[in-house]
Amino acid sequence: MDLSQMSLRQLRDLNEKISALIASRHKKERADAIEQIYAVAHRLGVPLQTLLQEAEGVKMGKMKKRREGTVYQDPTNLANTWAGIGPRPAWLKSAIAAGVQMDALRA
């Protein structure tokens, strides 16, 4: 098929047919993928909703990583620590109010 020899009307008709075919194939492939997902859930004996919730948990776990462990430590009392998550503890607020830089408190 030589597209350069086709009229504008022929090209538009062909474009419409191609667009319709692409949409149809996309819909079919999506339906096939959904069917495969249901088959996997059934084979595992797990409700699909449970699999989706677990998959979402894995996805969120990869996206949001929390720092764990001590990030800041009170130099006057080493038992006072803060991981940088949640509200600042009183000892940290007092140190900052006294002019201590947070970087100086990093563990």
C-alpha positions as CSV (number, residue, x, y, z in Angstrom):
1,M,0.0,0.0,0.0
2,D,1.6,3.3,-1.1
3,L,0.2,6.0,1.2
4,S,1.8,8.7,-0.9
5,Q,-0.6,7.9,-3.8
6,M,-3.8,8.1,-1.6
7,S,-6.1,11.1,-1.5
8,L,-6.7,13.0,1.6
9,R,-10.2,11.4,1.9
10,Q,-8.7,7.9,1.6
11,L,-6.0,8.7,4.2
12,R,-8.7,10.0,6.6
13,D,-10.8,6.9,6.1
14,L,-7.8,4.7,6.6
15,N,-6.9,6.6,9.8
16,E,-10.5,6.1,11.2
17,K,-10.2,2.4,10.5
18,I,-6.8,2.1,12.1
19,S,-8.0,4.1,15.2
20,A,-11.0,1.8,15.6
21,L,-8.9,-1.3,15.2
22,I,-6.4,0.0,17.8
23,A,-9.2,0.8,20.3
24,S,-10.7,-2.7,19.7
25,R,-7.4,-4.4,20.2
26,H,-6.6,-2.4,23.3
27,K,-10.0,-3.3,24.8
28,K,-9.4,-7.0,24.0
29,E,-5.9,-7.0,25.5
30,R,-7.1,-5.3,28.6
31,A,-10.0,-7.8,29.0
32,D,-7.4,-10.7,28.5
33,A,-5.2,-9.2,31.2
34,I,-8.0,-8.9,33.7
35,E,-9.0,-12.5,33.0
36,Q,-5.4,-13.6,33.6
37,I,-5.4,-11.7,36.9
38,Y,-8.6,-13.4,38.0
39,A,-7.1,-16.8,37.0
40,V,-4.0,-16.2,39.1
41,A,-6.1,-15.2,42.1
42,H,-8.3,-18.2,41.7
43,R,-5.3,-20.6,41.3
44,L,-3.8,-19.2,44.5
45,G,-7.1,-19.4,46.3
46,V,-6.9,-15.8,47.4
47,P,-9.6,-13.2,46.8
48,L,-8.6,-10.7,44.1
49,Q,-9.3,-7.8,46.5
50,T,-6.8,-9.2,49.0
51,L,-4.1,-9.5,46.3
52,L,-4.8,-5.9,45.1
53,Q,-4.6,-4.6,48.7
54,E,-1.3,-6.4,49.3
55,A,0.1,-5.2,45.9
56,E,-0.8,-1.6,46.9
57,G,0.9,-2.1,50.3
58,V,4.1,-3.2,48.5
59,K,3.9,-0.3,46.1
60,M,3.4,2.2,48.9
61,G,6.2,0.6,50.9
62,K,8.6,1.1,48.0
63,M,7.5,4.7,47.5
64,K,7.6,5.8,51.1
65,K,10.6,4.7,53.1
66,R,10.8,5.8,56.7
67,R,14.0,6.4,58.4
68,E,14.5,4.2,61.4
69,G,16.8,4.5,64.3
70,T,18.3,7.5,66.0
71,V,18.9,10.6,64.0
72,Y,19.2,13.2,66.8
73,Q,20.6,12.7,70.3
74,D,20.7,14.9,73.3
75,P,24.4,15.4,74.2
76,T,23.7,16.0,77.9
77,N,21.6,12.8,78.2
78,L,22.3,10.1,75.6
79,A,19.0,8.3,76.4
80,N,17.2,11.2,74.8
81,T,16.9,10.5,71.1
82,W,14.6,11.4,68.3
83,A,14.3,9.6,64.9
84,G,13.1,12.7,63.1
85,I,9.6,11.4,62.8
86,G,6.6,12.9,64.7
87,P,6.6,15.9,67.0
88,R,9.9,17.2,68.3
89,P,10.6,16.1,71.9
90,A,10.9,18.7,74.7
91,W,14.7,18.2,75.0
92,L,15.1,19.0,71.3
93,K,12.9,22.1,71.5
94,S,14.8,23.3,74.6
95,A,18.2,22.8,72.8
96,I,17.0,24.7,69.7
97,A,15.6,27.5,71.9
98,A,19.0,27.7,73.6
99,G,20.6,28.3,70.1
100,V,21.9,24.8,69.4
101,Q,21.8,23.9,65.7
102,M,20.0,20.7,64.8
103,D,23.0,19.5,62.8
104,A,25.0,19.5,66.1
105,L,22.5,17.0,67.6
106,R,22.8,14.5,64.8
107,A,23.8,11.1,66.2
